[in-house]
Amino acid sequence: FKSAFGEAGSGSGQLSTPTGVALDGSGNVWVSDHGNNRIDEFSAEGTFKMALGWGVKDGAEKLETCTESCRAGLTGSGTGEFGNPEHYGYQLQGIAAAGGDVWVLDSGNLRLLEFSTSGEYIKQITGLLIGANSLALDASGNLYVSDYGYGAVQVFSGTTGEQLRTFSPSGGPPIDGVTVDAQG
């Protein structure tokens, strides 16, 4: 064991059911926080830097970033809202970072959302299977989404949003996670 950061709660730097973690090119740690319905950024040393989500700063019904006195985000299907509770019961799942952007798997809205590392919304990709639960990026910027219920992996272009392919490993149990190595 080397170190730990974060504590239980909904305030700045606090977590409630974190479901995904990613490192960006600068060594910052990004966490998809299912329980707080937001994305949190920490420095490589574990210092809280920012929360991203709908209403995280002051409860307003809009996409916000927050650096202090943060709160849990609001659920829904608008731009930057995560985990629409009316759809399938899923919420924030995976997260991946590369090239100065952060991708978020918003399973509750069956989409992938792209944000800049400063918290600005860039775009979304829709068309995910219902049980999407894990996300990875390859060196070319393609997104791999695992689906627990269907036992499949969907691959999308991070540039165009086009679905490139879907594959299912034969004979295996449901897929609970995915990652991509340097060879793709």
ZICOR-V941216 format. One record per backbone hydrogen bond with DSSP energy under -1.0 kcal/mol. NH is the residue of the N-H (numbers start at 1). CO is the residue of the C=O. E is the energy in kcal/mol with one decimal. If there is no record, write none. Layout:
nh co e
NH CO E
NH CO E
This chain:
nh co e
9 15 -1.5
14 11 -2.2
15 7 -2.9
19 32 -2.9
20 32 -1.1
22 30 -2.2
24 28 -2.1
27 24 -2.0
29 42 -2.9
30 22 -3.3
31 40 -2.8
32 20 -1.9
33 38 -2.6
34 17 -1.4
35 16 -2.1
38 33 -1.5
39 52 -2.6
40 31 -2.5
41 50 -3.2
42 29 -2.9
43 47 -2.8
46 43 -1.9
49 41 -3.1
50 41 -1.5
51 66 -2.3
52 39 -2.8
53 64 -2.3
55 62 -2.2
59 55 -1.7
62 60 -2.1
64 53 -2.7
66 51 -1.9
71 56 -2.0
73 36 -3.3
74 54 -3.1
81 78 -2.2
87 84 -1.8
93 105 -2.2
96 103 -2.3
98 101 -2.2
101 98 -2.1
102 115 -3.1
103 96 -3.5
104 113 -2.6
105 94 -2.7
106 111 -2.2
107 91 -1.2
107 105 -1.1
109 106 -1.3
110 107 -1.1
111 106 -1.7
112 125 -2.7
113 104 -2.4
114 123 -3.1
115 102 -2.7
116 120 -2.5
117 100 -1.5
119 116 -2.1
122 114 -3.1
123 114 -1.0
125 112 -2.4
128 110 -1.0
132 129 -1.2
133 146 -2.6
136 144 -1.8
138 142 -2.1
141 138 -1.8
143 156 -3.0
144 136 -3.1
145 154 -2.9
146 134 -1.9
147 152 -2.3
148 131 -1.9
151 147 -1.3
152 147 -1.0
153 167 -2.9
154 145 -2.7
155 165 -2.9
156 143 -2.6
157 162 -2.7
161 157 -2.0
164 155 -2.9
165 155 -1.3
167 153 -2.5
184 181 -2.1
